[in-house]
Amino acid sequence: MPKNPPESMQHHLRHRLNAHVGEHWPQLARVQVRFLAGFAYVDGELKDGKRLQLCRLRFTGVLHTWGFALYLASRDGYTDNVLPSGLPAGSPEECLDCACSLYLGSPVA
């Protein structure tokens, strides 16, 4: 079974994604990140408190590059996907922006 990243890396990822949300996604109050079997599951919390499943990041062993899977409500699950760059992996912020663009619309510049 794949291992989760070290605690320090988990903390850094949570901080990094929440900082990005604060700058670019005013529809969200914050994101919650939980780790399981080498994956980081990212859920958005809307201002009214409702939770929105967004994406799953796959730990690649490197802090700045994560595999990307989009949450599909129609399947009630995650599907590996490609980012707008055409790659199946990217920065956590790039992954979050892709999922949020689908579910929330355009980001704030």
C-alpha positions as semicolon CSV with decimal commas, in nm:
position;residue;x (nm);y (nm);z (nm)
1;M;0,000;0,000;0,000
2;P;0,141;0,344;-0,091
3;K;0,251;0,559;0,198
4;N;0,129;0,905;0,280
5;P;0,374;1,193;0,264
6;P;0,549;1,289;0,590
7;E;0,348;1,502;0,836
8;S;0,553;1,812;0,753
9;M;0,467;1,773;0,383
10;Q;0,099;1,718;0,465
11;H;0,096;2,039;0,671
12;H;0,272;2,229;0,392
13;L;0,021;2,107;0,132
14;R;-0,277;2,209;0,347
15;H;-0,128;2,553;0,409
16;R;-0,035;2,601;0,043
17;L;-0,381;2,507;-0,088
18;N;-0,564;2,721;0,167
19;A;-0,344;3,021;0,086
20;H;-0,425;2,971;-0,282
21;V;-0,797;2,949;-0,208
22;G;-0,780;3,275;-0,014
23;E;-0,626;3,452;-0,313
24;H;-0,819;3,297;-0,602
25;W;-1,142;3,128;-0,491
26;P;-1,361;3,362;-0,281
27;Q;-1,653;3,119;-0,316
28;L;-1,469;2,887;-0,077
29;A;-1,414;2,945;0,291
30;R;-1,129;2,692;0,286
31;V;-1,025;2,350;0,165
32;Q;-0,997;2,039;0,375
33;V;-0,731;1,785;0,287
34;R;-0,729;1,429;0,420
35;F;-0,465;1,169;0,344
36;L;-0,521;0,801;0,277
37;A;-0,297;0,543;0,109
38;G;-0,075;0,791;-0,073
39;F;-0,360;1,016;-0,186
40;A;-0,466;1,361;-0,068
41;Y;-0,842;1,409;-0,096
42;V;-0,929;1,777;-0,140
43;D;-1,275;1,905;-0,045
44;G;-1,387;2,265;-0,066
45;E;-1,594;2,421;0,207
46;L;-1,837;2,679;0,074
47;K;-1,915;2,996;0,271
48;D;-2,247;2,843;0,385
49;G;-2,064;2,541;0,529
50;K;-2,152;2,291;0,259
51;R;-1,874;2,054;0,151
52;L;-1,784;2,006;-0,214
53;Q;-1,563;1,716;-0,319
54;L;-1,311;1,851;-0,570
55;C;-1,017;1,628;-0,650
56;R;-0,768;1,366;-0,540
57;L;-0,395;1,428;-0,555
58;R;-0,156;1,133;-0,586
59;F;0,168;1,165;-0,394
60;T;0,460;1,127;-0,634
61;G;0,733;1,164;-0,374
62;V;0,788;1,529;-0,470
63;L;0,622;1,820;-0,291
64;H;0,562;2,028;-0,603
65;T;0,419;1,763;-0,840
66;W;0,108;1,558;-0,769
67;G;-0,098;1,326;-0,988
68;F;-0,450;1,454;-1,058
69;A;-0,789;1,286;-1,039
70;L;-1,112;1,482;-1,066
71;Y;-1,415;1,405;-0,851
72;L;-1,710;1,319;-1,074
73;A;-2,045;1,350;-0,901
74;S;-2,207;1,144;-1,177
75;R;-1,989;0,848;-1,075
76;D;-1,956;0,942;-0,708
77;G;-1,584;0,881;-0,740
78;Y;-1,249;1,003;-0,863
79;T;-1,118;0,959;-1,217
80;D;-0,760;1,014;-1,325
81;N;-0,757;1,312;-1,552
82;V;-0,527;1,552;-1,735
83;L;-0,475;1,914;-1,644
84;P;-0,517;2,204;-1,889
85;S;-0,141;2,172;-1,952
86;G;-0,211;1,829;-2,104
87;L;-0,018;1,651;-1,828
88;P;-0,162;1,404;-1,575
89;A;0,032;1,572;-1,291
90;G;0,113;1,925;-1,182
91;S;0,140;2,161;-0,890
92;P;-0,123;2,133;-0,617
93;E;-0,251;2,478;-0,713
94;E;-0,286;2,380;-1,078
95;C;-0,485;2,072;-0,976
96;L;-0,707;2,273;-0,743
97;D;-0,769;2,540;-1,009
98;C;-0,873;2,276;-1,262
99;A;-1,126;2,120;-1,024
100;C;-1,256;2,453;-0,894
101;S;-1,296;2,589;-1,249
102;L;-1,524;2,298;-1,328
103;Y;-1,736;2,326;-1,013
104;L;-1,718;2,698;-0,932
105;G;-1,648;2,882;-1,259
106;S;-1,363;3,123;-1,327
107;P;-1,107;3,208;-1,057
108;V;-1,042;3,560;-0,935
109;A;-0,727;3,704;-1,097
